[in-house]
Amino acid sequence: MVKPHLLFWAGALVLAAGCASPPPPRVPTSAAADTLWLDRLSWGASASDLAAVRAQGRTAWLDAQLAPPTPARLPEAAQAQIQALGVSQQALVPLVQSLEAQRKAADAQADDTAKAAAQKDYQQALSKLAREASARALLNALYSPNQVQEQLAWFWFNHFNVHQYKANLRVMVGDYEQGLRERALGRFRDLLGYTAHHPAMLRYLDNEQNAANHINENYARELLELHTLGINGGYSQRDVQELARVLTGLGVNLTDNRPKLKPAQEALYRRDGLMEFNPARHDFGDKQLLGISVKGRGYAELDQVLDLLARHPSTARFVSRQLAQYFVADEPPPALVERMAARWLQTDGRIVEVMRTMVASPEFEASLGHKFKDPTHYVVSAVRLAYADKVVLNTGPMIGWLYRLGQAPYNRQTPDGYPLDENAWAGPGQMTTRFEIARAIGSGSAGLFKIEGEKQDRPAFPQLANPLYYDGIAPRLAAATKQALGQAASPQEWNTFLLASPELMNR
């Protein structure tokens, strides 16, 4: 049974975090200010990052983050877990094709009982791969030294969202996310081109059904509205239709077979992995898009259009605003967005330069500690604080918490991605669940160190009263939080109160 004073503290949490951000510290120490800065640019400040910032300065730390070594060097225990995952061991094409063969074999079963069992096995195999991709993403968020890259990997997946339960996307989301991670700090044009050619996007937004005289506008509409220009970016319904014509013939081929083409079409055929451009399905008429003429040339039309969209001022402004909403404020200052967009246009959409402009701004500094954590930030930062460099052995509880909080990996059904504002995540039900998660972590390992097949967790009690807490967190705690911590009846209760405090709900 939950103690009455625990319920009282949970109720206070709902009011404090749901109604207003905690006040800024009156006299922040340099370490406390640096911790807030790291909380914003990482998945939660760590003792090692704080030591690096204190020793090298913020500029040197940020420079290293914006030009990180690849692949990232994770702790050996985390890297071993990632390498053991099936999703990390096989390339996308053979992985998809093996699952497709399993699906066809299941569907071919004559006996109804055997068919149902085989189809269940196929679905479980898909779900296992998506869960492995979730585990890899969480291990990277927890332990990768490339924390800015990891934040942007999540941001870009959310920006170019796909839903895992569309068709067989569960087998594709891990590869899709990994490609976004690798391009997260590059040019926006490269990100845009990558998503436009990935089978996860083409299948999710139905472009494989888009053909001459059988137009499907789904991908074209979201490419303009959500990925580039924004809903107020200056395009019309006619532009959507014309872009859909450009995209005809761009689809997915899960086999090794080429379509039968006329001799004149053979040279126009393109194949890259599972992506296929089939000229027999393409509309070769000329198009007019955003006032620009697009000659009917086939596959080359796509490159012309993606160049146009990536360099458009509306795209610079729209995506800069989304970055600022993710990293700065729910309603980012317009002047900051304009400066970021200007830098975008100056550098041909180089994300690193846009990030530098944002982080160096006075608006960014003024916002620290006031950005409400979405569920993923809350869960990952809590585990990072509780266990520091002690690598968790089971991300399953974290995945379960994210499902309960409504932000499970790859599970946003609509193409707009998960919302980034406080109103979406600060309701009473959400806060009660966060308190329960805080108690689970604060009271023990919460299953994070329980390996499948073992009956009990391996010993791993969280150590929150550590140097990071004393140097970086304690100086900015409000009086009410300090009072609650002082009334804790046990170390477990103290941990719970800290993890559930209003200050730790913000970054």
Sequence and secondary structure as in RCSB ss.txt:
>XXXX:A:sequence
MVKPHLLFWAGALVLAAGCASPPPPRVPTSAAADTLWLDRLSWGASASDLAAVRAQGRTAWLDAQLAPPTPARLP
EAAQAQIQALGVSQQALVPLVQSLEAQRKAADAQADDTAKAAAQKDYQQALSKLAREASARALLNALYSPNQVQE
QLAWFWFNHFNVHQYKANLRVMVGDYEQGLRERALGRFRDLLGYTAHHPAMLRYLDNEQNAANHINENYARELLE
LHTLGINGGYSQRDVQELARVLTGLGVNLTDNRPKLKPAQEALYRRDGLMEFNPARHDFGDKQLLGISVKGRGYA
ELDQVLDLLARHPSTARFVSRQLAQYFVADEPPPALVERMAARWLQTDGRIVEVMRTMVASPEFEASLGHKFKDP
THYVVSAVRLAYADKVVLNTGPMIGWLYRLGQAPYNRQTPDGYPLDENAWAGPGQMTTRFEIARAIGSGSAGLFK
IEGEKQDRPAFPQLANPLYYDGIAPRLAAATKQALGQAASPQEWNTFLLASPELMNR
>XXXX:A:secstr
   HHHHHHHHHHHHHHHH      SS  HHHHHHHHHHHHSSS  HHHHHHHHHH HHHHHHHHHS  SS    
HHHHHHHHHSHHHHS HHHHHHHHHHHHHHHHT SSHHHHHHHHHHHHHHHHHHHHHHHHHHHHHHHH S HHHH
HHHHHHHHHT   TTSTTGGGTHHHHHHHHHHHTTSBHHHHHHHHHH HHHHHHTTGGG BTTB   HHHHHIII
IISS TTSS  HHHHHHHHHHTTTEEE  SS      HHHHTT EEETTEEE GGG   S EEETTEEE   STH
HHHHHHHHHHT HHHHHHHHHHHHHHHT SS  HHHHHHHHHHHHHTTSBHHHHHHHHHTSHHHHHHTT SB  H
HHHHHHHHHHHHTTS  S  HHHHHHHHHTT  TT   STT S  SGGGT SHHHHHHHHHHHHHHHHS TTTT 
 TT SS  S     SSHHIIIIIGGG  HHHHHHHHT SSHHHHHHHHHTSGGGGB 
